[in-house]
Structures are given as C-alpha cells and as structure tokens.
Amino acid sequence: DIVMTQSPDSLAVSLGERATFNCKSSQTVLYTSNNKNYLAWYQQKPGQPPKLLIYWASTRESGVPDRFSGSGSGTDFTLTISSLQAEDVAVYYCQQYYSSPLTFGGGTKVEIK
Amino acid sequence: HLQLQESGPGLVKPSETLSLTCAVSGGSISGSNYYWGWIRQPPGKGLEWIGNIYYSGSTYYNPSLKSRVTMSVDTSKNQFSLKLSSVTAADTAVYFCARLDSTGRIPDYWGQGTLVTVSS
C-alpha cells in the first residue's frame, strides 16, 4: 500500500494570511506515461463529509475558490490557501489514486490564529 | 443535483454483520460511467477506502477488508449496499457512501455519513 503522510498535524493561521501544508507519499504517484500525478485533496468541516478540492495534484474541482491551489510532483505535494478565510477552518486530507488500495493521509487541521 | 443517503442500523453487536444501503437521487446508477463506493472514518481519525462497485456489479475491495466485505447494487431501486461481516469494535466508524469518477479512483460526491457503533 502507498502510505500518505501529512504535515503538520495542525496549524493556526491569521485571517487573510497564507496557509501551506504538505503531503508525502511512500512511493511516486506520478504516472510517467501521461505525466500526471494521481493525487487529490479534500476539505472536511466538522460534522460534514469530505469535499473534493483538487485532483491531478493541481486541478481545482468546479466551484472551488481560486485561493486554493495544489502543487508538487512525484512524492511531495503541497496545498496552499493563499488568503485564509473563516470558512476554511477544516481538516484537509490528501489521497493517492495511483494504485489500489486508495489511501488517504492522516489530515492537517487548519485553525484561525 | 446528485444526493447520496446512507441508511442502516447504528448499533451492531460484535461478530455480527454490518449492513448499510446508499440511496442515490438526482442521478442514475445504471448506465453511467461512475463507480459507487464506501469509505469509513473511525471517530476522530482518518479515512479508509472500503471498496467500489460498478452498476454492472463489478467490485473492487480494499485487500485489508476483502475477506469480510460484500457490495451489491440494485439498479431498480437506484441504490447500492455494503455488508461487513464478523465486526469488532475496530469497525466502529462513520461510514460514507460516495460516487467515484469514471476511473473509480476519485470520490467526488459524498453522502453525509452514518455512524455505526459495534458494541454488545
């Protein structure tokens, strides 16, 4: 199984500031034949199901604000919120879909400082 | 718009079988290119993929649970189901049903989830 490790476990950021957190996979999730990274990001607010934010490591899902951006390749990935809003308080998970079983990271909890 | 709703007992005894159903509205399970799956989340913990099913009945299970999992689909009722046998306290979790994209790898619509507690 591909193990996904997220860091930090939690972070507190002031409103309007940038929030950046990381996801590392135990093996590459870059499929060289199509040059795509099989990596998605989800946002989960308390009491709600996860919401898909980004797939292919950097493609925003329809309707997701452009303050959310994904980057990285191979085994190291980053999700950035360019200007944190109050409604962004949540736990963020990465997920690899390069190989079965699908696996998720342990999550990063984002709070307001 | 698409909606998924899980239903089933909230309490299951150890060694028994957990059974859940996901009713899909706002879209058809059959004839689409999407997969339908189950993902669970133990209280306060992360997410674990259980498995997927296609409308044709083809299934794909997490190897860690494969020996205990059975998924089925009922296209006439536009719903799909999960059975997990021989449950223990470690199976206590919120169970989400989800639609996955045409590759069967990206859950893009999720139900609200239902908490299943395994306890005597």
Chai-1 contact restraints between the chains, C-beta under 6 A:
chainA,res_idxA,chainB,res_idxB,connection_type,confidence,min_distance_angstrom,max_distance_angstrom,comment,restraint_id
A,A40,B,I106,contact,1.0,0.0,6.0,A-B,restraint_1
A,P49,B,F96,contact,1.0,0.0,6.0,A-B,restraint_2
A,P49,B,W110,contact,1.0,0.0,6.0,A-B,restraint_3
A,P49,B,Q112,contact,1.0,0.0,6.0,A-B,restraint_4
A,P49,B,G113,contact,1.0,0.0,6.0,A-B,restraint_5
A,L52,B,D108,contact,1.0,0.0,6.0,A-B,restraint_6
A,Y55,B,I106,contact,1.0,0.0,6.0,A-B,restraint_7
A,Y97,B,R105,contact,1.0,0.0,6.0,A-B,restraint_8
A,Y97,B,I106,contact,1.0,0.0,6.0,A-B,restraint_9
A,P101,B,W49,contact,1.0,0.0,6.0,A-B,restraint_10
A,P101,B,N62,contact,1.0,0.0,6.0,A-B,restraint_11
A,L102,B,W49,contact,1.0,0.0,6.0,A-B,restraint_12
A,F104,B,G46,contact,1.0,0.0,6.0,A-B,restraint_13
A,F104,B,L47,contact,1.0,0.0,6.0,A-B,restraint_14
A,G106,B,G46,contact,1.0,0.0,6.0,A-B,restraint_15
A,G107,B,G46,contact,1.0,0.0,6.0,A-B,restraint_16
